[in-house]
Amino acid sequence: MELIVYGIVNSVILIMMSVGFALVYGVSRVPNFAHGALFILSGYLTWIFLNRFGLPYILAILLALILITIIGALLYRLIIIRVRGMPVSEIIASFGVGLAILEYLRWSGLRGMTYMLPPFIPGSTNIFGVVIDYQRILIVIGGLGLLAFLWFFTTYTKTGLALKAIAQNERAALALGIDADMAATVAVALGALFAGIAGVFILPKGNIVVEMGYEVLIFAIAVSVCGGLGSWKGAIYASFLIGFAQILTVKYIASHYHFVVALLVIIAVLITRPSGLFGKQKELEERV
């Protein structure tokens, strides 16, 4: 039962870390390698508003998420849009921004035990004989709420339907008058928002450190590659696959190997099924 409970929690954590990355790539075909940096930046901004400006916790979180969303939109409009369509340049540009953010935070003193966010609700409870803290329960609730919002947004709103159309068939969507750059801007902004939400939910479990930004990026890439780049459903299934694999590794091998699992998944999937579990292989004439 302990493996099941913590496997579910770990899987939802991976969903929250990766769904924004998968959304951005699914809509714009742009891999946002600044994803991990936005994750950490959201926690850092929350800490700043909470401890240096003395704002209430909820208000600090809301302001941080608004800023992260704006940064995501500006990232596309000012930088990525200029290199869109050039895959290598897209990766270099977004990773360069993420690297600049993370290393600036390191230079400004973001290291060690200095920065910590308090849990939303302190304490723990007992579920099916397993002791679990309330913050992890809230992570599961928040992750499921995030998926519910994404489903509702892409099913019942005009903007969401436009994003879904771009993701399914970009040429047909363009023929119907959908602005691809505006859709990509919204997607990158939403991806940044999702990264920020993941940050403020997950970071209270530990310290706000720069290294966590790189780990989040690796986990997001692992989940997206395993599920199939551009497949939101695949990212969910892959999160559960990797999430339970990590818990089993921690339980029966050693805790420091949980990160290796994500890297092994990337290698195994690229060797056996390059398109991922739910990805679609390109046509032969597009790959030659």
N, C-alpha and C positions, 0 to 999 in steps of 0.2 A: 504493500500500500504506500510505503514511503517513496518507492521508485515511481509509482504512478502519479502521486500528488506533485512531487518535485519535478517529474518529467513534464507534466502539463505546465507547471509554472515556467520552467526553463524554455519550453517550446513557445509559450506566449511572449516571453521576453525576446526571443529571436524574431517572432513575427513583428513585434513593435520596432525592433532594430532595423528590419529589412523591408517592410512594406513600403516605406517612402522611397527607397532606392529602386524597388521593383516598379513602383508607379511612375517614376520619372522616366526610367528606361522604356517602359511599356508604351508611354505616350509619345515621347520625343526621340526615342532611340539614342538618348544621351546618357552615358554612365556618369552619374554625379559622384565623383571621387572626393568631394568635400563633405559627403554625408556624415562621416564620423566626426568631423570638426564641428558641424552644426549641432550634433548631439551633445558634445561637451560644452559648446558655447552657450547652449540653452541653460544648462545647469549652472555655468559660471555667472551668466546674467541674472538668473534667479537668486543666486547667492549674493551678488552685488546689491540688488534691489532690497533683499531681505535684511542684510547685515549692515550695509553702509548707508542706505537710505531709510532704513527702519520701516519699510512698507509691510503691510500684512502679507502672509504667505501666499494666499490666493491671488492677490493683486500683483505680487512679484512674479508669480508664474505667468499670469495673463500678459503682463508687459513683456516678459522675456519671449513668450511665444509669438507675440505680435512682431517684435523686432526680428526674430528668426525668420518669420514668414516674409517680411520685407527684404531681408538679406538674401533669401532664396530667390525672390523675384528679380532683385538687382543682379544677382550672380548670373542669371540667364540673359537679362536685357543688356548688360554692360560687357560681359565677357564671352559666355558660351555661344551666344547668337553669332558672334563674329567668326567662330571657327566651326559652326555647325555643318555637318556633312563631311568633316575631316576627322575620322575616328581617333587617330593618334593625337591630334591637336586637342580634341575634346577632352581626352583623358588627361593630357598634360596640363591643360588650362584649369580644369576642375580640381585635379590633385594639387596643383600649385597653389590655388586659393586655400584649399584645406590645410596644406602644409604650412602656409603663411599664418593662418589663424592659430593652429595648434602650437607652432613654435613661438609665436608672439605671446601666447598664454603662458608657455613654459618660461619665456624670458621675463615675463611680468611677475613670476613667482608662483605659478600654478603647479605646485609639486608637494609631495609628502602628504601629511595629514592636515594641512592648513585649511582646506576648503571641504566642507561637508554640508549636505542638506539634511534637515531633520525629516524623519518619516511623517507621512500625513497623519497616521494614527499609530502611536507607540503601543508596544505590547504584542502578545501572540495569543493564539487560540489552538484548540485541538480539533482536527478534522480526521475522522476515521482512525483515531489513534495516533495521528501524526501531528506533532507540534509545528505550527507554521506561523510566522509573524503576519500582522495585518497588512504590512506594506506589500508583501507578495500577493496577498489576496486582492488588494487594490490594483496591482499590476495586471492580474488576470481579468478583473472587471474592466480596467481601462483598455486592455488589448482587445477584448471582445467588443467593447464600445467603439473602438477605432475601426474595426472591421465592419461593424454595423453602419457606422457613418459613411465609410467608403462605399458600401453596397448601396445605401440610400442615395448618396450623392451621384453615383454613376448610373443610377436607374431612374430617378425621379426628378432630376434637375437638368435644365437645358445645358448648362456648362458641363456637367458630369457626362451627359450623353455625348457631347461633342468630344470630350476626352476619350470616351469609350470608342467612338467612331474612328478617331485618329489611330488609336491603338489597334483596332481590328483591321482597318484598311485605309491607310493614309491617302492613297490616290483617290479613292471614291469620296472620302471626306473632303478633300480639297476641291473636287468637282462640284460638291454640294455647297461650296462657299465657306467652309470652316477655315478660320485663320490658324494655320499651323503654328506660327510663332506665338500667337496669343495663347493657344492651347498649351504649348510647351512652357510658357511663362507661368501659367496657372499650375501646371503639373510640377514644375520645379519648386514653386512656392508651397504647394501642398506637401511635396516631399520633404521640404525643410521643416514645415509645421509638424509633420509626423515624426521626424527625427527629434524635434524639440520636445514633443509630447513624450516620446520614449525616454528622453533624457531626464525630464523632471519626475517621471515615474520610477525609473530604474536607478538613477544616481543616489537617491537616499539610502540604498542598500550598501553603499560604500563611500569612497572618497572621489572627489572630482579631480582626476589626474589626466594628463595629456595622453598617456599611453592607452587609456580607455578609448580614445577617439580612433586610434589605429585599429584596435581590436574590433570595435563596432563596424568599421569599414570592411574588415576581413570577413566578419560574420555575415554582413549584408551581401557581400559578393558571393560567399559560399552558398547561402540560401538561394539567391537569385540564379546562380549557375546550376545548382542542383534541381531547382524547380523548373528552370527554363527561363532564360532572359526574356522579359516582357510578359510573363505569365503571372498574374497576381494570385490565381488559384494555386499554381505550382509553388509559389513562395510559401503559402500556408502549409501545404503538405510537406515541403522540404524542411520547414521549421520544426515540425513534429518529428520528422525522421532524424534530423541532426540533434534536436533537443533531447530526445530520449537516448540517442547514442552517446551524447556527452554525459548524461546522468549515469548510464551504465558504466562508462569509462571511469568516472569519478568513484563509483561504488566498488568496482571490482579490480581496477588497475591502480590509478593514482590521480589525484585531483589536478596536478599540473599538466596532464595529458589532454584535458578537455579542449584546449585550444588547437591541439594537433588534429583532433577529429575533424574540425572544419576544413583544415588544409587537405587532409586525406580525402574528404568528400569531393573537393574541387578537382583533385587529380583523378580520382576514380571516375567521376562523371565525365570529365573531358576525354578520358580514354575510352570509356564504354559507350557513352551516349552524349556526344558533344552538345546536342540541342537541349539537354536536360529532360526531366521527367515529363513535363508538359509543354516543352518548347517545340517549335516546328522547324525542321531542317529547311534551309534555303533550297530553291530549285537548283539543279545541276548547272544550268546556264548562268545563274547568278554567282555561283561559287568558283567557276572556272575563269 
